[in-house]
Amino acid sequence: MKKMSLQWRLTIITTLFIAVICGCLTLFVYKNGVYYIDLLQDTVDAQSDEDNSEEADEIYINIPDDKWDDFADDFSIQVYNNKADYKKRSLLFSTLLALLGGVATYFLSGHVLKPLRNFSDKIEKVQAQNLADSRIEENEVKELNRLSVSYNKMLERLSEAFEVQRQFTANAAHEFRTPLSLMQVQLDLYNSMEHPGNDECAEKTIAMMTEQNERLSRMVKILLDMSELQIVVRDEKIMVDALVEEVLTDLEPLAMEKNIRLIGKCKDVTMVGSDILIYRLVYNLVENAIKYNRPGGQVVVMAEWKEKHVFLSVEDTGSGIPEELRKRVFEPFFRVDKSRSRELGGVGLGLALVYEIVRVHDGNIVIRDNPSGGTVFEVIF
């Protein structure tokens, strides 16, 4: 039955099940009918024995005329009671048999359709980042096997499309870098010289162009980093506690400027991955925690082993992230507070890059509320 279609499987199983039900019901009706017929025969025989004990072996009923009415009444009552009892028992047995049949059908159909459920579960786990790992092997059910082939071909087309998109992003970012660099050089050169003839409007325009050029340069750099994640070597031994200390040292000037206290609570933890990418992950999370914190707040970074996993968390004391927006913060260019993000100079790609780094390291990242107020980003490797 391995290569038999799902339609034939259901047909054969259902036919066998119905045949068993009909056989059981027929056998019951036969046995029950014989039982009640014999019961009626016994009743008649008993009456006959009372009337003529000397001829008990004869199979006939000899009833005197003066007792015929009484016999007819008793016999009618007995037949009526037997018919009612027979009907009640038949209905009860049929109902019980139907219920048992329904339970058996439920479990049988569940077993038969298990491959379809597995197929559905596999599809639900598909994301743009795991297309290569979402292929479905050949199935023993004919219809599902054909569907698996079509599904795998669709994954190949999607994978090719995403690869084209990734390549386009990388090429576009590379092409943007040259003109942006030239513009930055010219702006730096201009700003290094004195221009006594410039009015206030010109100075504001130059300052705005310098700021936006720097912002575009950061955006291009992040896009390049995201497009090259797959080719980065991820077999380095990383001292997570030392890496966190390095990040906190690098971001100390920004924290002092924002009046934020940085706290590291890291145990002796090591992991295998890309040192550059993990540094960028921690840096982005801590930088965000500083930027979106309240004045006088704090950022706590913790790393430890739990149940054979590396747990890395970054806690802040900011205003927090609404629960309905927590899944979207990892989308490229998404901002919880657009006006504040513009003010702080963000480009909306920091957390998207964090998510990609976690993904390529086969990790998981979750967002939860900080009991003391703010947000906790927890990464599990």
C-alpha positions in Angstrom: 0.0 0.0 0.0 3.0 2.3 0.0 2.4 3.5 -3.5 -1.3 3.4 -3.3 -3.1 6.8 -3.7 -4.9 8.4 -0.9 -8.3 8.0 -2.6 -7.9 4.2 -2.8 -6.6 4.0 0.7 -9.7 5.8 2.1 -12.0 3.7 -0.2 -10.6 0.4 0.9 -10.5 1.2 4.6 -14.1 2.7 4.5 -15.4 -0.3 2.6 -13.9 -2.8 5.0 -15.2 -0.8 8.0 -18.7 -0.7 6.6 -18.5 -4.5 5.8 -17.6 -5.2 9.4 -20.4 -3.0 10.8 -23.0 -4.7 8.5 -21.7 -8.1 9.4 -21.9 -7.4 13.1 -25.4 -5.9 12.8 -26.6 -8.8 10.7 -25.3 -11.3 13.2 -26.9 -9.5 16.0 -30.3 -9.3 14.3 -30.1 -13.0 13.5 -29.2 -14.1 17.0 -31.6 -11.7 18.5 -34.5 -12.8 16.3 -33.8 -16.5 17.0 -33.7 -15.7 20.7 -37.1 -14.1 20.7 -38.7 -16.6 18.4 -37.5 -19.4 20.7 -38.8 -17.4 23.7 -42.3 -17.3 22.0 -42.0 -21.0 21.3 -41.2 -21.6 25.0 -44.2 -19.6 26.0 -46.5 -21.6 23.8 -44.9 -24.9 24.9 -45.4 -23.9 28.5 -49.0 -23.2 27.8 -49.3 -26.5 26.0 -47.8 -28.3 29.0 -50.3 -26.9 31.3 -53.2 -28.0 29.1 -52.0 -31.5 28.3 -49.1 -32.8 30.3 -49.5 -36.3 28.9 -48.7 -35.1 25.3 -45.9 -32.7 26.1 -43.7 -34.1 23.4 -46.3 -33.2 20.7 -45.6 -29.9 18.9 -49.1 -28.5 18.9 -51.3 -26.4 21.2 -54.5 -27.9 22.6 -56.5 -25.2 24.3 -60.0 -25.7 25.7 -62.6 -23.3 24.4 -63.2 -21.8 27.8 -59.5 -20.9 28.1 -58.9 -19.6 24.6 -59.6 -16.0 25.4 -57.3 -16.0 28.3 -54.6 -17.6 26.2 -55.0 -15.1 23.4 -54.7 -12.2 25.8 -51.6 -13.6 27.4 -50.0 -14.4 24.1 -50.7 -10.9 22.7 -49.2 -9.3 25.7 -46.1 -11.5 25.5 -45.6 -10.8 21.8 -46.1 -7.0 22.4 -43.6 -7.0 25.2 -41.1 -9.0 23.3 -41.4 -6.8 20.3 -40.8 -3.7 22.4 -37.8 -5.2 24.1 -36.4 -6.3 20.8 -36.8 -2.8 19.4 -35.2 -1.2 22.4 -32.2 -3.5 22.4 -31.7 -3.2 18.7 -31.7 0.6 18.8 -29.3 0.6 21.8 -26.9 -1.8 20.1 -27.1 0.0 16.8 -26.4 3.4 18.5 -23.4 1.9 20.5 -22.1 0.3 17.3 -22.4 3.6 15.4 -20.5 5.4 18.2 -17.7 2.8 18.2 -17.6 3.0 14.4 -17.3 6.8 14.6 -14.4 6.6 17.1 -12.6 3.9 15.0 -13.1 6.0 11.8 -11.7 9.1 13.5 -8.5 7.3 14.5 -8.2 5.4 11.2 -8.6 8.5 9.1 -6.2 10.4 11.4 -3.6 7.7 10.8 -4.2 7.8 7.0 -4.0 11.6 6.8 -0.9 11.9 9.0 1.3 12.5 6.0 -0.9 15.4 5.0 -0.6 16.9 8.4 3.1 16.6 8.4 3.2 18.2 5.0 1.1 21.1 6.3 3.3 21.5 9.4 6.4 21.6 7.1 4.8 24.4 5.0 3.9 26.5 8.0 7.6 26.6 9.1 8.7 28.0 5.7 10.3 31.4 5.8 12.4 33.4 3.3 15.5 32.6 5.3 15.1 28.8 5.4 14.0 27.8 1.9 17.0 25.5 1.5 16.1 23.5 4.6 12.4 23.3 3.8 12.4 20.8 1.0 10.1 17.8 1.4 11.3 14.3 0.6 9.5 11.9 -1.6 6.2 10.8 0.0 4.8 7.3 0.0 1.3 8.7 -0.9 0.9 9.2 -4.7 -1.0 12.5 -4.5 1.2 14.0 -1.8 4.4 12.9 -3.6 3.3 14.8 -6.7 2.5 17.8 -4.5 5.9 17.5 -2.8 7.6 17.7 -6.2 5.6 20.8 -7.1 6.3 22.3 -3.7 10.1 21.7 -4.0 10.2 23.3 -7.5 8.4 26.3 -6.1 11.0 26.6 -3.3 13.7 26.5 -6.0 12.1 29.3 -7.9 11.7 31.4 -4.7 15.3 30.7 -3.7 16.5 31.9 -7.0 14.3 35.0 -6.8 15.6 35.9 -3.3 19.2 35.3 -4.5 18.6 37.7 -7.4 17.2 40.2 -4.9 20.2 39.8 -2.6 22.6 40.2 -5.4 20.8 43.3 -6.6 21.0 44.8 -3.1 24.7 44.0 -2.9 25.4 45.5 -6.4 23.3 48.5 -5.7 25.0 49.2 -2.4 28.4 48.8 -4.0 27.4 51.3 -6.8 26.2 53.8 -4.2 29.4 53.7 -2.2 31.5 55.4 -4.8 29.4 58.6 -5.4 28.6 58.8 -1.7 32.3 58.7 -0.9 33.1 61.3 -3.4 30.3 63.5 -2.1 31.6 63.0 1.5 35.1 63.9 0.5 33.9 67.1 -1.2 31.8 68.1 1.8 34.7 67.4 4.2 37.0 69.5 2.0 34.4 72.3 1.8 33.8 72.2 5.6 37.5 72.4 6.3 37.9 75.7 4.5 36.5 79.1 5.5 33.8 80.7 3.5 33.2 84.2 4.8 30.7 84.9 2.0 28.2 82.1 2.9 25.0 83.2 4.5 23.0 81.3 7.1 20.9 79.5 4.6 23.9 78.1 2.7 25.4 76.9 6.0 22.2 75.0 6.9 22.1 73.5 3.4 25.7 72.2 3.7 25.1 70.9 7.2 21.9 69.1 6.0 23.7 67.6 3.0 26.6 66.4 5.2 24.2 64.7 7.7 22.1 63.0 5.0 25.2 61.8 3.2 26.5 60.2 6.4 23.1 58.6 6.9 23.1 57.2 3.4 26.6 55.9 3.9 25.6 54.0 7.0 22.6 52.6 5.2 24.7 51.4 2.3 27.2 49.8 4.7 24.4 47.9 6.6 22.9 46.7 3.3 26.3 45.4 2.2 26.7 43.6 5.6 23.3 42.0 5.2 23.9 40.8 1.7 27.3 39.2 2.7 26.1 37.4 5.8 25.9 34.0 4.1 29.5 34.0 3.0 31.0 35.1 6.3 33.0 32.3 8.1 31.2 31.2 11.3 33.6 28.8 12.9 35.5 31.1 15.2 35.7 30.5 19.0 34.2 33.6 20.6 34.7 34.7 24.2 31.3 36.3 24.7 32.2 38.0 28.0 35.3 39.7 26.5 33.3 40.7 23.4 30.6 42.3 25.5 33.2 44.3 27.5 34.7 45.5 24.2 31.3 46.7 23.0 30.6 48.5 26.2 33.9 50.2 26.1 33.3 51.3 22.5 29.9 52.7 23.4 30.9 54.3 26.6 31.2 57.8 25.1 27.7 57.6 23.6 26.3 56.4 26.9 28.0 59.3 28.8 26.6 61.8 26.3 23.1 60.4 26.9 23.7 60.0 30.7 23.2 56.3 30.5 24.9 53.8 32.8 26.3 50.6 31.1 26.4 47.4 33.2 28.0 44.1 32.1 27.0 40.9 34.0 28.6 38.3 31.9 29.9 34.9 33.0 32.7 32.9 31.3 30.9 32.0 28.1 32.2 30.8 24.8 30.5 30.0 21.5 31.4 29.2 17.9 30.4 31.7 15.2 31.6 34.8 13.5 33.4 37.2 15.8 32.6 40.2 13.5 28.9 39.4 13.3 28.4 38.7 17.0 30.2 41.9 17.8 27.8 43.7 15.4 24.8 42.0 17.0 25.8 43.1 20.5 26.8 46.5 19.3 23.5 47.2 17.6 21.4 46.0 20.5 23.4 48.1 23.1 23.4 51.1 20.8 19.7 50.9 20.4 19.2 50.5 24.2 21.3 53.7 24.7 19.6 55.8 22.1 16.0 54.9 23.1 16.6 55.0 26.8 15.5 57.7 29.2 18.1 60.2 30.6 19.7 58.7 33.7 18.7 55.2 32.8 20.8 52.1 32.4 21.6 49.3 30.0 22.4 45.8 31.4 24.1 43.2 29.2 24.1 39.6 30.5 25.6 36.4 29.1 25.4 32.9 30.6 25.0 29.2 30.0 21.5 27.8 30.5 20.6 24.2 29.6 23.4 23.8 27.0 22.5 27.2 25.4 24.1 30.6 25.4 21.7 33.2 26.7 22.6 36.8 25.8 20.3 39.6 26.9 20.3 43.4 26.7 18.0 45.2 29.1 17.1 48.9 28.9 15.0 51.3 31.0 13.3 53.1 28.1 9.7 53.4 27.2 9.4 49.9 25.9 7.9 48.4 22.7 4.2 47.7 22.3 3.5 44.0 22.1 1.7 44.2 18.8 4.8 45.8 17.2 7.5 43.4 18.6 7.5 41.1 15.5 7.7 44.0 13.1 10.8 45.7 14.7 13.0 43.3 12.9 11.6 44.3 9.5 13.9 46.5 7.4 13.2 50.2 7.7 10.4 49.7 10.3 10.4 52.2 13.1 8.3 52.2 16.3 8.6 56.0 16.6 9.5 57.5 13.2 10.0 61.0 14.4 12.4 60.0 17.2 14.3 57.6 14.9 14.9 60.4 12.4 16.0 62.7 15.3 18.5 60.1 16.5 19.8 59.4 13.0 18.7 55.8 12.7 18.2 54.2 9.3 15.8 51.4 10.3 18.2 48.5 9.5 19.9 47.9 12.8 17.5 45.3 14.2 17.0 43.8 10.8 20.7 43.1 10.7 20.6 41.7 14.2 17.8 39.3 13.2 19.8 38.1 10.2 22.9 37.5 12.3 20.9 35.5 14.8 19.4 33.4 11.9 22.7 32.5 10.3 23.9 31.4 13.7 20.9 29.1 14.1 19.7 31.1 17.1 16.5 32.7 18.3 15.7 36.2 19.5 12.7 37.3 21.6 11.5 40.6 23.0 9.9 40.9 26.5 9.1 43.5 29.0 11.7 44.6 31.6 10.2 44.2 35.1 11.8 47.5 36.1 10.5 49.2 32.9 11.7 49.1 29.4 12.6 46.3 27.0 14.7 43.1 27.1 16.1 41.6 23.9 17.1 38.0 24.6 19.2 36.0 22.1 19.6 32.2 22.5 22.3 30.3 20.7 
